[in-house]
Amino acid sequence: MSESNAPQPIPPVTLPPAKNPSQEGKWLTATLHKWLDEEFLPETINRDIAERAANVYVRHRMEGENDVGALVLAIVTEMQAFDFSQSFYGEFAVANAVSDLLLDSLGIERCCGE
């Protein structure tokens, strides 16, 4: 395989520095809650899941984290302590949904690695 045909690493996706993390958190809570309700069934626990994920996100944004990959890993790690027993979801599904929502908000196509 020539160098020009060699697989290239996926470049990191970086959010602009947070100007209003609490507003971002409100957006993420509402958007993720809507996604959770629409993806399977609306469940009461979805509000708690969305709030918890948004809290993790906001805290890391306030600490200066702008890398989407790092934010997703933080959500996976911290959501492991959440009780998903009343939900169809788990920490990976939630973190992946947050990643998709963030990419959508940035206008980044998330299909097919392009």
Buried (B, 14 or more C-beta within 10 A) or exposed (E): EEEEEEEEEEEEBEBEEBEEBEEBBEBBBEBBBBBBBEEEEEBEBBBBBBBBBBBBBBBBBEEEBBBBEEBBBBBBEBBEEBEBEEBEBBBEBBBBBBBBBBBEEEEEEEEEEE
